[in-house]
Amino acid sequence: MESKADEIRSEILELTRAYYRERYATDDFIPGKHSVRYAGKVFDAKELTNLVESSLDFPLTKWKFLDEFATKISNFLGIENVILTNSGSSANLLAFSALTSEKLADRRLKPGDEVICVAAGFPSSVTPIIQYGLIPVFVDVSLPTYNIDTQAMEQALSDKTRCIFLAHTLGNPFDIDTVLSLARERNLWVIEDNCDAFGSTYNGKFTGTFGDLATFSFYPAHHITTGEGGAVVTRSRLLSRLVHSFRDWGRDCHCAGAKNNSCGRRFSQKFGDLPYGYDHKYVYSEIGYNLKMTDMQAAAGSAQMDKLQSFCESRRQHFREYTKFFSKYSDFFTLPEATAGADPSWFSYVLTVRKDAPFGRDEIVKYLDEHLVETRNLFGGNLIRQPAFQRSKHRVAGSLKYTDMIMNNTFFIGTFPGLTSGKIEYVQSVFESFMGKHEFSYVGGNGTKVDEMS
């Protein structure tokens, strides 16, 4: 027989679904009045009811949704070890931290070692390198993929190179075969920042499954969201234990939070200068953090995972629509292209204004902003020109010609699932309006020059 509490709970959840229908179910977009965002959360009543369920259970920390969310990610990727954390940036920090552990013996990363990375990206793929006293070695990227120039990468190697730490730029996989081949040849670690690429594939396999460690972000701009949130995945049990340790204060014990003595040796081991039998739950073998995800975040994430495949297809479809539209302006923009063998779940549609275009990036971005079309630069542009990185020890391998071009000429618009056909048509009309204000020719759909003024 249903208790009074169960009856009230059912009523609360039904009211939550009704609230969703009244508050969120319709999108009354008015062109020119409402913004077209570059990204944002897309959800339905399931996310809300999961959140309310979690709040009613009042676990605050670990409860059923954390296991459910991690299991769904594991099943999707086909990788057993999924460690949830409180952000994608924390995931990058934890993945890198794990590789500094003394438990890796001669393969551990140490201060002074070098790590191959790119300057055309987001800082959290670089900052852990600096924070642990290693040297980031910045390599240029190639257009139109916006990923690392693999020839320049090979030339950047030195006797000190120990790791390659790269992101799949805006959802477009980097040349994984070349990177992994080089890593195997040199016995280098590979950290695969998959924060912008959840659901992308390379040679038929999901990105985030190739590196020694891979990281994910669930910030609202990303492919699924928990608000703040992230994950580290790995096929290695040792690396998984190390990531868990660094995430959970650096403790040596790997029992789940609500469990005790899973190993059967909680009070029968010797560590450091601690007395024999010291409680293993309070033994710390790493200098760690507290970067765990909460159950309420995972509650939203679990519902989002059920939508990931459809979200990815929406992103691909929006990318195709924009490519068809922008092809007539290819004399003035470098259009993005997928890496060979890749099928990206595009984070955004990235455009680089050509140097001979009769307008600059800032001019068109300002026009779009005035007409309520959101844009973003490609993150930090050239990170070595950012104030914090100018003060940090690093090495630049060769030229950063294309990185500087991105810093000056590149921006992106959204491809996220919340874009409706009406929003995409409005974005296209704003671009057409801007282009129409300039007296120049553009390439028509049949590939011939068309003079707008004739």
C-alpha positions in Angstrom: 0.0 0.0 0.0 1.3 3.4 -1.0 2.3 5.5 2.0 1.3 9.2 2.4 4.9 10.2 1.6 4.8 8.2 -1.6 1.5 9.7 -2.6 2.9 13.2 -2.0 6.1 12.4 -4.0 4.0 11.2 -7.0 2.0 14.4 -6.9 5.1 16.5 -6.7 6.6 14.8 -9.7 3.4 15.1 -11.7 3.3 18.8 -10.9 6.9 19.1 -12.0 5.9 17.7 -15.4 3.0 20.1 -15.6 5.3 23.0 -14.6 7.7 22.0 -17.4 4.8 22.1 -19.9 3.7 25.5 -18.8 7.2 27.1 -18.4 9.5 25.5 -20.9 7.7 23.4 -23.5 7.2 26.2 -26.1 9.8 28.4 -27.8 8.1 31.6 -29.1 11.1 32.9 -31.0 10.6 36.4 -32.5 13.3 37.4 -35.1 15.1 40.6 -34.1 13.6 40.6 -30.6 15.0 37.4 -29.1 18.6 36.4 -29.2 19.9 33.4 -31.2 22.4 31.9 -28.7 25.5 30.1 -29.8 24.8 27.4 -27.2 22.6 26.5 -24.3 20.9 23.7 -22.4 18.2 21.6 -24.1 16.0 19.6 -21.8 12.5 18.3 -21.1 10.5 17.2 -18.1 12.7 14.2 -17.4 15.7 16.4 -16.3 13.4 18.3 -14.0 11.8 15.3 -12.5 15.2 13.6 -12.0 16.4 16.7 -10.2 13.3 16.9 -8.0 13.6 13.2 -7.2 17.2 13.6 -6.1 16.3 16.6 -4.0 13.5 14.7 -2.3 15.9 11.8 -1.5 18.2 14.6 -0.2 21.5 12.7 -0.7 23.5 15.9 -1.5 26.6 13.9 -2.3 26.6 10.3 -3.6 23.4 8.4 -4.4 21.7 6.4 -7.2 22.0 9.0 -10.0 25.8 9.1 -9.9 26.1 5.4 -10.6 23.4 5.6 -13.2 25.0 8.5 -15.1 28.5 6.9 -15.0 27.1 3.6 -16.3 25.3 5.3 -19.2 28.6 7.0 -20.2 30.5 3.8 -19.9 28.0 1.9 -22.0 27.9 4.6 -24.7 31.7 4.7 -25.0 32.4 1.0 -24.3 34.9 1.9 -21.6 34.5 0.6 -18.1 36.2 3.3 -16.0 34.3 6.6 -15.8 35.2 9.0 -13.0 32.7 11.9 -12.6 33.9 15.2 -11.4 32.6 18.8 -10.9 33.7 20.3 -14.2 35.6 19.7 -17.5 38.5 21.8 -16.3 38.7 19.6 -13.2 38.7 16.6 -15.4 41.7 18.0 -17.3 43.4 18.7 -14.0 42.7 15.2 -12.6 43.8 13.4 -15.8 47.1 15.3 -15.8 47.5 14.9 -12.0 47.2 11.1 -12.3 50.3 11.0 -14.6 52.4 12.7 -12.0 52.0 9.9 -9.4 55.0 8.1 -8.1 53.0 4.9 -8.6 53.8 5.2 -12.3 57.5 4.8 -11.6 59.7 5.8 -14.5 56.7 6.9 -16.6 55.5 9.6 -14.2 55.6 13.1 -15.4 58.0 15.3 -13.5 58.8 19.1 -13.4 60.8 20.1 -16.4 59.3 17.5 -18.7 57.7 18.8 -21.9 54.1 18.4 -23.1 53.0 18.9 -26.6 49.9 21.1 -26.9 48.4 23.9 -29.0 48.0 27.6 -28.2 44.8 27.9 -30.3 42.4 26.6 -27.7 41.0 26.7 -24.2 43.3 27.3 -21.2 42.3 24.3 -19.1 44.1 22.0 -21.6 47.4 23.9 -20.7 47.1 25.2 -17.2 47.6 21.8 -15.5 51.0 21.4 -17.3 52.1 24.7 -15.9 50.7 24.1 -12.4 52.7 20.9 -12.1 56.0 22.6 -13.2 56.1 21.0 -16.7 56.8 22.9 -19.9 54.0 23.3 -22.5 55.4 23.2 -26.0 53.1 25.1 -28.3 52.6 23.9 -31.8 50.6 25.6 -34.6 47.3 24.3 -36.0 46.1 23.8 -39.6 43.1 25.3 -41.3 40.4 24.3 -42.1 40.4 21.6 -39.4 41.7 24.0 -36.6 43.6 21.0 -35.1 47.3 20.5 -34.5 49.7 20.5 -37.5 51.0 17.0 -37.2 54.2 17.7 -39.2 55.0 20.6 -36.9 54.2 18.3 -34.0 56.9 15.8 -35.0 59.4 18.6 -35.3 58.5 19.9 -31.8 59.6 16.7 -30.1 62.7 16.7 -27.9 64.4 14.3 -25.5 62.2 15.9 -22.7 58.9 15.2 -24.4 56.8 12.9 -22.2 53.1 13.6 -23.1 50.7 14.9 -25.7 47.7 16.8 -24.4 45.2 17.9 -27.2 41.6 18.8 -27.6 39.3 17.9 -30.5 38.8 21.5 -31.6 35.1 22.5 -31.6 34.1 18.8 -31.9 36.4 18.1 -34.9 38.7 15.2 -34.1 42.4 15.8 -34.5 44.5 13.4 -36.6 44.3 10.6 -34.1 46.2 8.0 -36.1 49.3 10.2 -36.5 49.2 11.3 -32.8 48.9 7.8 -31.5 51.6 6.4 -33.8 54.0 9.1 -32.6 53.0 8.5 -29.0 53.6 4.7 -29.3 56.9 5.2 -31.1 58.2 7.6 -28.3 56.4 6.0 -25.3 54.4 9.2 -24.7 51.2 9.6 -22.7 48.2 10.9 -24.6 45.4 12.9 -22.9 42.5 13.4 -25.2 40.4 16.5 -24.3 37.0 15.5 -25.5 35.1 18.3 -23.8 33.8 19.8 -27.1 33.4 16.5 -28.9 31.1 14.1 -27.1 29.6 11.9 -29.8 32.2 12.6 -32.5 33.7 9.6 -34.2 37.1 8.9 -35.8 37.3 5.9 -38.2 34.0 4.7 -36.7 35.0 4.9 -33.0 33.9 7.5 -30.5 36.4 10.1 -29.6 37.3 10.0 -26.0 38.2 6.3 -26.4 41.7 6.6 -27.9 44.0 8.3 -25.4 45.4 6.9 -22.2 43.0 9.3 -20.5 40.1 11.3 -21.9 38.2 14.2 -20.4 34.6 15.4 -20.8 32.7 18.6 -19.9 29.0 18.9 -19.1 28.9 22.7 -18.9 25.6 24.1 -20.5 27.4 24.9 -23.8 28.5 21.4 -24.3 26.8 18.3 -25.9 25.0 17.3 -22.7 24.8 19.3 -19.5 24.7 18.9 -15.7 25.2 22.6 -15.2 28.7 22.3 -13.9 30.3 18.8 -14.4 32.8 16.7 -16.1 34.3 13.2 -16.3 37.6 11.4 -16.9 37.5 8.0 -18.7 40.3 5.5 -19.1 40.8 1.8 -20.0 43.5 1.5 -17.3 42.6 0.3 -13.9 45.7 1.9 -12.4 45.0 5.3 -14.0 41.4 5.0 -12.9 42.5 4.5 -9.3 44.9 7.4 -9.5 42.2 9.7 -10.9 39.8 8.6 -8.1 42.6 9.3 -5.5 43.4 12.8 -6.8 39.7 13.6 -7.0 39.0 12.4 -3.5 41.5 14.3 -1.3 44.4 12.0 -2.4 43.3 9.1 -0.3 44.7 5.7 -0.9 41.4 3.8 -0.2 39.2 3.2 -3.2 36.0 2.1 -1.4 32.9 4.0 -2.6 31.8 6.7 -0.2 29.2 4.7 1.6 31.1 1.5 1.7 33.8 0.2 4.0 36.5 -2.4 3.8 35.8 -3.6 0.2 39.4 -4.9 0.0 39.2 -6.7 3.3 42.4 -5.1 4.5 41.1 -1.8 6.0 43.0 -2.3 9.3 45.9 -4.6 8.3 48.3 -2.5 6.2 51.4 -0.3 6.7 51.7 3.1 5.0 54.5 5.6 5.4 55.3 6.3 9.0 51.8 5.6 10.1 51.3 2.9 12.7 50.5 -0.6 11.4 46.7 -1.1 10.8 46.0 2.6 10.5 42.4 3.0 9.1 42.9 2.8 5.3 40.0 5.3 4.7 42.3 8.0 6.2 45.5 7.1 4.4 46.6 9.7 1.8 49.0 8.7 -0.9 48.7 11.7 -3.3 48.4 15.4 -2.9 44.8 15.6 -4.0 41.7 17.7 -4.1 37.9 17.4 -3.5 36.4 17.6 -7.0 33.5 15.3 -6.9 30.1 15.6 -8.7 26.9 15.8 -6.7 23.9 13.4 -7.2 21.7 16.3 -8.3 24.1 17.1 -11.1 24.2 13.4 -12.1 20.4 13.3 -12.1 20.3 15.9 -14.9 23.2 14.2 -16.7 21.5 10.8 -16.6 18.4 12.2 -18.4 20.6 14.1 -20.9 22.5 10.9 -21.8 19.3 9.5 -23.2 19.2 12.4 -25.7 22.9 12.4 -26.7 22.5 10.6 -30.0 19.7 12.9 -31.2 21.6 16.0 -30.0 24.6 14.9 -32.0 22.5 14.4 -35.2 21.0 17.9 -34.7 24.5 19.4 -34.5 25.5 17.6 -37.7 22.4 18.7 -39.5 22.8 22.3 -38.5 26.4 22.1 -39.7 25.4 20.8 -43.1 22.8 23.6 -43.4 25.3 26.3 -42.6 27.9 24.8 -45.0 25.4 24.9 -47.8 24.5 28.5 -47.0 28.1 29.8 -46.5 29.4 28.1 -49.7 28.4 31.2 -51.7 30.6 33.3 -49.4 33.6 31.1 -49.5 35.7 33.8 -51.2 35.4 35.7 -47.9 35.4 33.0 -45.3 37.4 29.9 -44.7 34.8 27.3 -44.1 35.5 24.4 -41.6 36.2 20.9 -42.8 36.2 17.6 -40.9 39.5 15.8 -40.4 40.0 12.9 -42.8 38.2 9.8 -41.3 36.2 11.9 -38.8 32.5 12.5 -38.4 32.3 15.4 -35.9 29.5 16.2 -33.7 30.2 19.9 -34.2 30.3 22.1 -31.2 29.8 25.1 -33.4 30.2 26.5 -37.0 33.6 28.2 -37.2 34.4 30.9 -39.7 37.7 32.6 -40.5 37.5 35.9 -42.4 40.0 35.8 -45.3 42.7 38.5 -45.3 41.5 39.9 -48.6 37.9 40.2 -47.5 36.5 43.8 -47.5 35.6 43.6 -43.8 37.2 42.3 -40.7 36.2 39.9 -38.0 35.4 42.6 -35.5 33.1 44.4 -38.0 30.9 41.4 -38.8 30.8 40.2 -35.1 29.7 43.6 -34.0 26.9 43.6 -36.7 25.8 40.1 -35.6 25.7 41.2 -32.0 23.6 44.3 -32.8 21.1 41.9 -34.5 21.0 39.5 -31.5 23.1 36.7 -33.1 25.6 35.4 -30.5 29.1 34.7 -31.5 32.3 33.6 -29.8 36.0 33.8 -30.6 37.9 30.5 -30.8 38.5 30.6 -27.0 41.8 32.1 -26.1 43.0 32.9 -29.6 46.7 32.6 -29.1 47.3 31.6 -25.5 50.9 32.7 -25.3 49.7 36.3 -25.9 47.3 36.1 -22.9 48.7 37.9 -19.8 48.9 34.8 -17.6 50.7 32.7 -20.1 53.2 35.4 -20.9 54.4 35.0 -17.3 54.6 31.2 -17.5 57.5 29.2 -18.8 56.8 27.6 -22.1 58.4 26.7 -25.5 57.1 27.6 -29.0 58.0 25.1 -31.7 58.2 26.9 -35.0 55.7 29.5 -36.2 52.3 30.1 -34.8 51.1 31.7 -38.0 47.7 30.1 -38.1 47.2 30.5 -34.4 47.6 34.2 -34.8 45.3 34.2 -37.8 42.6 32.6 -35.6 43.2 35.1 -32.9 42.6 38.0 -35.3 40.1 36.6 -37.8 38.1 33.7 -36.4 34.7 33.4 -34.7 31.9 30.9 -34.5 28.1 30.6 -34.3 26.0 27.9 -32.8 25.1 24.4 -34.0 23.4 23.3 -30.8 20.1 21.3 -30.7 18.2 24.3 -29.4 18.4 26.0 -32.9 15.1 25.8 -34.7 14.6 26.3 -38.4 13.3 29.8 -37.7 16.4 30.7 -35.8 18.8 29.4 -38.5 16.8 31.2 -41.2 17.1 34.4 -39.1 20.9 34.0 -38.7 21.3 33.5 -42.4 19.2 36.6 -43.1 21.4 38.7 -40.8 24.6 37.4 -42.7 22.9 38.2 -46.0 22.1 41.7 -44.8 25.6 42.3 -43.7 27.1 41.0 -47.0 24.6 43.1 -48.9 25.9 46.3 -47.4 29.3 45.7 -49.0 29.7 46.3 -52.7 31.5 43.2 -53.8 31.0 40.0 -55.7 30.4 36.6 -54.1 30.5 33.1 -55.4 27.0 31.8 -56.4 25.6 28.4 -55.8 26.8 27.2 -59.2 30.4 28.3 -58.5 30.3 31.3 -60.8 30.9 34.9 -59.8 27.8 36.9 -59.3 27.9 40.7 -59.1 25.3 41.9 -56.5 25.4 45.4 -57.9 24.6 44.5 -61.5 
